[in-house]
Amino acid sequence: MSFFGSFFSKHKLQYSPLTWDMHDHLLFGLDDGSESLENSVLMAKKYVELGYSHITCTPHIITDFYPNTKETIQEKALILQGELQKQSIPLTIDFAAEYFLDVSFIKKLKENEPLLTFAGNHVLVETGFLNMPKNLHDTFFEIFSHGFIPVLAHPDRYVYFHSNFELAEQVFQTGAKFQLNLLSFIGYYSAMSKKFVEWLVEKKYYHFLGTDAHSIKHLDLLPKVWNSKAFSKIDFDRVENLKKPLF
């Protein structure tokens, strides 16, 4: 057990062991996340209360539903950052995106369109929840060949993995990185998501931990996550968005 796991088993945590969230829907009016600037500010205050200091905003980019661009995302990020500074809320933000792996995304790659990335050349991607794309391995190869590192958002939530753990292992072995949703640790999405995330933790098939927060209610649940048995088994040497807290 890591130092953090040992610490968690003996103490109730109200503050996040992470200070950086790299998957969330904090920006307002862009997708199914925050609906207003006011809501975004409330979420920002909650993040600070929980111990976070930096947020990478990752709104959806889905051609048929949320056709966001760098310009639309940057506009909202600048407005929010300005409001946070105005209210002296000690939270810094930057932005990337959560790309849906559709035909439009492949076109962006092949046309060498700049992608919104985080931590250098990492790009956050997602698929549909029920069926794995037939060309997923080829798509990851295409992403790598263009100099990016694919980070698969919330594999713990994909139903196609729930019935085939070996399939998840195959995808992980492509070199793609996995980002786990924190709320899966307490069964927020489903009992099967919780069971599967526990398996991913046991196998150490993860690189990033994210809130995927769409509203303040998601943030309110985080202390339950940090104090869960499953979360205490995380090997923090593997977590790439870890910033060690001061206990």
VEXDREN-2710 file (C-alpha; in Angstrom, 1 decimal):
% VEXDREN-2710
k/r/px/py/pz
1/MET/0.0/0.0/0.0
2/SER/1.3/3.5/-0.9
3/PHE/1.9/6.2/1.7
4/PHE/-1.3/7.9/0.5
5/GLY/-3.3/4.6/0.8
6/SER/-2.0/4.1/4.3
7/PHE/-2.9/7.7/5.2
8/PHE/-6.4/7.5/3.8
9/SER/-7.1/4.3/5.8
10/LYS/-6.4/6.2/9.1
11/HIS/-7.8/9.6/8.4
12/LYS/-11.0/11.0/7.0
13/LEU/-10.2/13.4/4.2
14/GLN/-12.1/16.5/3.3
15/TYR/-9.4/17.9/1.1
16/SER/-8.4/16.4/-2.2
17/PRO/-5.1/14.5/-2.6
18/LEU/-5.1/16.1/-6.0
19/THR/-4.9/19.9/-6.6
20/TRP/-5.3/19.7/-10.4
21/ASP/-8.5/18.4/-12.1
22/MET/-7.9/17.5/-15.7
23/HIS/-11.4/16.5/-16.7
24/ASP/-14.5/18.6/-15.9
25/HIS/-17.2/20.6/-17.5
26/LEU/-16.7/23.8/-15.5
27/LEU/-17.1/26.3/-18.4
28/PHE/-20.6/27.5/-18.9
29/GLY/-23.0/27.3/-21.8
30/LEU/-20.8/25.0/-24.0
31/ASP/-22.2/21.5/-23.3
32/ASP/-24.1/19.6/-20.7
33/GLY/-22.0/21.0/-17.9
34/SER/-22.4/24.3/-16.2
35/GLU/-25.3/26.3/-17.5
36/SER/-24.3/29.8/-16.4
37/LEU/-21.4/31.9/-15.2
38/GLU/-22.9/32.0/-11.8
39/ASN/-23.0/28.2/-11.7
40/SER/-19.4/28.0/-12.8
41/VAL/-18.3/30.4/-10.0
42/LEU/-20.1/28.3/-7.4
43/MET/-18.4/25.2/-8.7
44/ALA/-15.0/27.1/-8.6
45/LYS/-15.6/28.0/-5.0
46/LYS/-16.4/24.4/-4.2
47/TYR/-13.2/23.3/-5.9
48/VAL/-11.2/25.7/-3.8
49/GLU/-13.0/24.5/-0.6
50/LEU/-12.0/20.9/-1.5
51/GLY/-8.4/21.8/-2.0
52/TYR/-8.0/22.2/-5.7
53/SER/-6.0/25.1/-7.1
54/HIS/-5.9/24.4/-10.9
55/ILE/-8.5/23.2/-13.3
56/THR/-8.1/22.2/-16.9
57/CYS/-11.6/22.8/-18.5
58/THR/-12.5/20.1/-21.0
59/PRO/-15.9/20.8/-22.7
60/HIS/-17.2/18.3/-25.1
61/ILE/-16.5/18.6/-28.8
62/ILE/-19.1/16.4/-30.5
63/THR/-19.9/17.5/-34.1
64/ASP/-23.7/17.0/-34.0
65/PHE/-24.3/18.2/-30.5
66/TYR/-21.5/20.4/-29.2
67/PRO/-19.5/21.8/-32.1
68/ASN/-17.1/23.7/-29.9
69/THR/-13.9/25.3/-31.2
70/LYS/-10.8/26.7/-29.6
71/GLU/-12.4/30.2/-30.1
72/THR/-15.7/29.4/-28.3
73/ILE/-13.9/27.6/-25.5
74/GLN/-11.3/30.3/-25.0
75/GLU/-13.9/33.0/-24.9
76/LYS/-15.7/31.3/-22.0
77/ALA/-12.5/30.5/-20.2
78/LEU/-11.4/34.1/-20.3
79/ILE/-14.7/35.3/-19.0
80/LEU/-14.6/32.8/-16.1
81/GLN/-11.0/33.5/-15.2
82/GLY/-11.8/37.2/-15.2
83/GLU/-14.7/36.6/-12.8
84/LEU/-12.6/34.4/-10.5
85/GLN/-10.0/37.2/-10.3
86/LYS/-12.6/39.8/-9.7
87/GLN/-14.0/37.8/-6.8
88/SER/-10.5/36.9/-5.5
89/ILE/-11.2/33.2/-5.9
90/PRO/-7.8/31.4/-5.8
91/LEU/-8.3/29.0/-8.7
92/THR/-6.5/29.1/-12.0
93/ILE/-7.9/27.6/-15.1
94/ASP/-6.8/26.6/-18.6
95/PHE/-8.6/24.6/-21.2
96/ALA/-8.4/21.6/-23.5
97/ALA/-11.4/19.5/-24.7
98/GLU/-13.0/16.1/-24.5
99/TYR/-13.2/14.9/-28.1
100/PHE/-15.7/12.4/-29.2
101/LEU/-14.1/9.9/-31.6
102/ASP/-16.2/10.4/-34.6
103/VAL/-15.5/11.0/-38.3
104/SER/-15.0/14.7/-37.7
105/PHE/-12.2/14.0/-35.2
106/ILE/-10.4/11.7/-37.7
107/LYS/-10.7/14.5/-40.3
108/LYS/-9.1/16.9/-37.9
109/LEU/-6.2/14.6/-37.4
110/LYS/-5.7/13.8/-41.1
111/GLU/-5.8/17.5/-42.0
112/ASN/-3.3/18.3/-39.2
113/GLU/-5.7/20.7/-37.5
114/PRO/-4.3/21.8/-34.1
115/LEU/-6.0/19.9/-31.2
116/LEU/-6.7/21.2/-27.8
117/THR/-4.4/19.3/-25.5
118/PHE/-3.3/19.3/-21.9
119/ALA/0.0/18.4/-20.2
120/GLY/1.9/18.9/-23.5
121/ASN/0.6/16.6/-26.2
122/HIS/-2.1/14.6/-24.3
123/VAL/-5.5/14.7/-25.9
124/LEU/-8.7/13.6/-24.0
125/VAL/-11.0/11.4/-26.0
126/GLU/-14.2/9.5/-25.4
127/THR/-16.4/7.0/-27.3
128/GLY/-20.1/6.1/-27.0
129/PHE/-21.0/4.2/-23.8
130/LEU/-22.6/1.1/-25.3
131/ASN/-20.5/0.0/-28.2
132/MET/-16.8/0.2/-28.8
133/PRO/-15.9/1.7/-32.2
134/LYS/-14.6/-1.0/-34.5
135/ASN/-11.7/1.2/-35.5
136/LEU/-10.6/2.2/-32.0
137/HIS/-7.2/0.7/-32.2
138/ASP/-6.6/2.2/-35.6
139/THR/-7.8/5.6/-34.3
140/PHE/-5.3/5.5/-31.4
141/PHE/-2.5/4.5/-33.8
142/GLU/-3.5/7.6/-35.9
143/ILE/-3.4/9.8/-32.8
144/PHE/0.0/8.5/-31.9
145/SER/1.3/8.9/-35.5
146/HIS/0.4/12.6/-35.3
147/GLY/2.4/13.1/-32.2
148/PHE/-0.3/13.1/-29.6
149/ILE/-1.0/10.7/-26.7
150/PRO/-4.6/9.6/-26.4
151/VAL/-6.1/9.7/-22.9
152/LEU/-9.3/7.6/-22.8
153/ALA/-11.9/9.4/-20.7
154/HIS/-13.8/7.3/-18.1
155/PRO/-13.2/3.8/-19.3
156/ASP/-14.9/2.8/-16.1
157/ARG/-18.2/3.9/-17.6
158/TYR/-18.2/2.1/-20.9
159/VAL/-20.7/-0.8/-20.9
160/TYR/-18.7/-2.6/-23.6
161/PHE/-15.9/-3.0/-21.1
162/HIS/-18.1/-4.2/-18.3
163/SER/-18.9/-7.4/-20.0
164/ASN/-15.4/-7.9/-21.4
165/PHE/-12.5/-7.0/-19.1
166/GLU/-10.0/-8.5/-21.5
167/LEU/-11.1/-6.0/-24.1
168/ALA/-10.1/-3.2/-21.8
169/GLU/-6.8/-4.8/-21.3
170/GLN/-6.2/-4.9/-25.0
171/VAL/-7.1/-1.3/-25.4
172/PHE/-4.8/-0.3/-22.5
173/GLN/-1.9/-2.2/-24.2
174/THR/-2.2/0.0/-27.2
175/GLY/-0.3/2.6/-25.2
176/ALA/-3.4/4.8/-24.7
177/LYS/-3.7/6.2/-21.2
178/PHE/-6.7/5.7/-19.0
179/GLN/-8.5/8.5/-17.0
180/LEU/-10.8/7.2/-14.2
181/ASN/-13.8/9.1/-13.0
182/LEU/-13.6/9.6/-9.3
183/LEU/-17.4/9.1/-8.7
184/SER/-17.1/5.5/-10.1
185/PHE/-15.3/4.6/-6.8
186/ILE/-18.6/5.0/-4.9
187/GLY/-20.9/3.5/-7.5
188/TYR/-22.4/6.8/-8.6
189/TYR/-22.9/5.8/-12.2
190/SER/-23.7/2.1/-11.6
191/ALA/-22.7/-0.9/-9.6
192/MET/-21.0/-2.3/-12.6
193/SER/-18.9/0.8/-13.1
194/LYS/-17.8/0.5/-9.5
195/LYS/-16.9/-3.2/-9.9
196/PHE/-15.0/-2.4/-13.1
197/VAL/-13.1/0.6/-11.7
198/GLU/-12.0/-1.6/-8.8
199/TRP/-10.6/-4.1/-11.3
200/LEU/-8.8/-1.3/-13.1
201/VAL/-7.3/-0.2/-9.9
202/GLU/-6.2/-3.7/-9.0
203/LYS/-4.6/-4.1/-12.4
204/LYS/-3.1/-0.6/-12.2
205/TYR/-4.7/0.3/-15.5
206/TYR/-4.9/4.1/-15.0
207/HIS/-2.8/7.3/-15.4
208/PHE/-5.1/10.1/-14.5
209/LEU/-8.0/10.7/-12.1
210/GLY/-10.7/13.3/-12.9
211/THR/-13.9/14.5/-11.5
212/ASP/-15.8/14.8/-14.8
213/ALA/-17.9/17.3/-12.8
214/HIS/-20.9/18.7/-14.6
215/SER/-22.4/20.4/-11.6
216/ILE/-21.7/21.2/-7.9
217/LYS/-23.5/18.1/-6.8
218/HIS/-20.7/16.0/-8.3
219/LEU/-18.2/18.0/-6.3
220/ASP/-20.1/17.6/-3.1
221/LEU/-19.7/13.8/-3.3
222/LEU/-15.9/13.8/-3.6
223/PRO/-15.0/13.4/0.1
224/LYS/-17.0/10.1/0.0
225/VAL/-14.7/9.1/-2.9
226/TRP/-11.5/9.9/-1.1
227/ASN/-12.6/8.0/2.0
228/SER/-13.7/4.9/0.1
229/LYS/-12.0/1.6/0.3
230/ALA/-11.4/1.4/-3.4
231/PHE/-9.8/4.8/-3.6
232/SER/-7.4/3.8/-0.8
233/LYS/-5.9/1.2/-3.1
234/ILE/-4.8/3.8/-5.7
235/ASP/-1.0/3.7/-6.4
236/PHE/-0.3/7.4/-6.5
237/ASP/3.1/6.8/-8.2
238/ARG/1.0/6.1/-11.3
239/VAL/-1.2/9.2/-11.1
240/GLU/0.1/11.8/-13.5
241/ASN/-2.0/14.7/-12.2
242/LEU/-1.0/14.2/-8.6
243/LYS/0.1/17.2/-6.7
244/LYS/1.0/16.1/-3.1
245/PRO/-1.1/17.9/-0.5
246/LEU/0.4/19.3/2.7
247/PHE/-1.0/17.2/5.5
END
